[in-house]
């Protein structure tokens, strides 16, 4: 299941960085992600599954 952060930026460009959070919610209030980075994270996982059934 993919659950993006609450602050998903539609007007932000790709940063080239993202992190996999796991079960916990990030402590930092500045946790955000751009749609471009979210797309890259999904493609990365599709091409090289690392979190199957995790």
C-alpha positions in Angstrom: 0.0 0.0 0.0 1.3 3.4 -0.9 0.5 6.2 1.4 2.1 9.5 0.3 2.7 12.3 2.9 0.0 14.9 3.7 2.2 17.6 2.1 2.2 16.3 -1.5 3.4 19.2 -3.6 1.8 19.6 -7.0 3.7 22.7 -7.9 7.2 21.4 -6.8 9.7 20.0 -9.2 11.6 16.8 -8.9 14.2 16.8 -6.2 15.7 13.4 -7.0 15.3 12.3 -3.4 12.7 10.3 -1.4 12.7 8.0 1.5 10.7 4.9 2.4 9.0 5.6 5.7 7.7 2.2 6.7 5.0 1.9 9.4 5.7 5.1 11.2 4.8 8.7 10.5 7.8 11.1 10.2 8.3 13.3 13.2 9.3 16.4 11.2 6.4 18.6 10.1 8.3 19.5 6.9 7.9 16.0 5.5 6.8 16.6 2.0 7.1 15.0 -1.5 6.6 16.2 -5.0 4.4 14.3 -7.4 7.4 13.9 -9.6 9.4 12.2 -6.8 6.4 10.1 -5.9 6.2 8.8 -9.5 9.9 8.0 -9.5 9.5 6.1 -6.2 6.7 4.0 -7.7 8.7 3.2 -10.9 11.8 2.3 -8.8 9.7 -0.1 -6.8 8.1 -1.6 -9.9 11.4 -2.2 -11.6 13.3 -3.5 -8.5 10.8 -4.7 -5.9 12.4 -4.3 -2.5 9.3 -4.0 -0.3 7.2 -7.0 -1.5 4.7 -7.8 1.3 6.4 -5.3 3.6 
